[in-house]
Amino acid sequence: MDMPPGLDPRRPIVEVMARIGRETQLTIDEREQHFKITDTVIVTISVLLIVLAIFNIYYVRVLYDDLDNIVATMESMVTKLNRVDKDMVEIADRIDAFDQHMQHMAPITGHVTSVTGRLPRMREDMVSMALNMQLMNQDMVLLRNAVGTITPSMMQMTGNISLMRRDVYQISKPMGSLNPFLP
């Protein structure tokens, strides 16, 4: 191949190399620009992931606290339910005892009914007793009056008996001295 006289055979190689160098530089610049964009996107995504991780950690902490409160509340509920269970057993026992006491109400009701049936007769008896007590009071008044009249008579009799005793004593004195001589 013939070359024109003013043309240096290295020139096309240099131009090709220069062109390849420019293209390479453009590719490198373009690549660098893409790397910067990629780095920016990666940094932005990393920042977003860090923010998201912080929010996730915050929400996990809140969730942990809430779950801890729920567990504590459930433990409290279990304790209270155990207490309610014991109270219900005690209430059931008391209701059984009350039921047993209520079984005694039938005889009591029968007795109250019987007493209620007897009350009118008892009232009549009480009225009769009150009348008898009034009669007894009247009799006692009469007895007191009679005793009042008997008392002076008794005093008079006592005086007369004393006189008789003295008189008998007077008679018995001379007779006592004659007794040894009489058969």
CORZI-V815995 format. One record per residue. N is the residue number from 0. RES is the residue in one small letter. SS is DSSP state (alpha for helix, beta for strand, coil for the rest). PHI is phi as a letter, one per 30 degrees, with the letter a starting at -180 (* if undefined). PSI is psi as a letter, one per 30 degrees, with the letter a starting at -180 (999 if undefined). Layout:
BEGIN
n = [N N]
res = [RES RES]
ss = [SS SS]
phi = [PHI PHI]
psi = [PSI PSI]
END
This chain:
BEGIN
n = [0 1 2 3 4 5 6 7 8 9 10 11 12 13 14 15 16 17 18 19 20 21 22 23 24 25 26 27 28 29 30 31 32 33 34 35 36 37 38 39 40 41 42 43 44 45 46 47 48 49 50 51 52 53 54 55 56 57 58 59 60 61 62 63 64 65 66 67 68 69 70 71 72 73 74 75 76 77 78 79 80 81 82 83 84 85 86 87 88 89 90 91 92 93 94 95 96 97 98 99 100 101 102 103 104 105 106 107 108 109 110 111 112 113 114 115 116 117 118 119 120 121 122 123 124 125 126 127 128 129 130 131 132 133 134 135 136 137 138 139 140 141 142 143 144 145 146 147 148 149 150 151 152 153 154 155 156 157 158 159 160 161 162 163 164 165 166 167 168 169 170 171 172 173 174 175 176 177 178 179 180 181 182]
res = [m d m p p g l d p r r p i v e v m a r i g r e t q l t i d e r e q h f k i t d t v i v t i s v l l i v l a i f n i y y v r v l y d d l d n i v a t m e s m v t k l n r v d k d m v e i a d r i d a f d q h m q h m a p i t g h v t s v t g r l p r m r e d m v s m a l n m q l m n q d m v l l r n a v g t i t p s m m q m t g n i s l m r r d v y q i s k p m g s l n p f l p]
ss = [coil coil coil coil coil coil coil coil alpha alpha alpha alpha alpha alpha alpha alpha alpha alpha alpha alpha alpha alpha alpha alpha alpha alpha alpha alpha alpha alpha alpha alpha alpha alpha alpha alpha alpha alpha alpha alpha alpha alpha alpha alpha alpha alpha alpha alpha alpha alpha alpha alpha alpha alpha alpha alpha alpha alpha alpha alpha alpha alpha alpha alpha alpha alpha alpha alpha alpha alpha alpha alpha alpha alpha alpha alpha alpha alpha alpha alpha alpha alpha alpha alpha alpha alpha alpha alpha alpha alpha alpha alpha alpha alpha alpha alpha alpha alpha alpha alpha alpha alpha alpha coil alpha alpha alpha alpha alpha alpha alpha alpha alpha alpha alpha alpha alpha alpha alpha alpha alpha alpha alpha alpha alpha alpha alpha alpha alpha alpha alpha alpha alpha alpha alpha alpha alpha alpha alpha alpha alpha alpha alpha alpha alpha alpha alpha alpha alpha alpha alpha alpha alpha alpha alpha alpha alpha alpha alpha alpha alpha alpha alpha alpha alpha alpha alpha alpha alpha alpha alpha alpha alpha alpha alpha alpha alpha alpha alpha alpha alpha coil coil]
phi = [* c c d d c c d d d d e d d d d d d d d d d d d d d d d d d d d d d d d d d d d d d d d d d d d d d d d d d d d d d d d d d d d d d d d d d d d d d d d d d d d d d d d d d d d d d d d d d d d d d d d d d d d d d d d d d d d d d d d d d e d d d d d d d d d d d d d d d d d d d d d d d d d d d d d d d e d d d d d d d d d d d d d d d d d d d d d d d d d d d e d c d d]
psi = [k k k l e g k k f f e e e e e e e e e e e e e e e e e e e e e e e e e e e e e e e e e e e e e e e e e e e e e e e e e e e e e e e e e e e e e e e e e e e e e e e e e e e e e e e e e e e e e e e e e e e f f f e e e e e e e e e e e e e f e e e e e e e e e e e e e e e e e e e e e e e e e e e e e e f e e e e e e e e e e e e e e e e e e e e e e f e e e e f f e f f k 999]
END
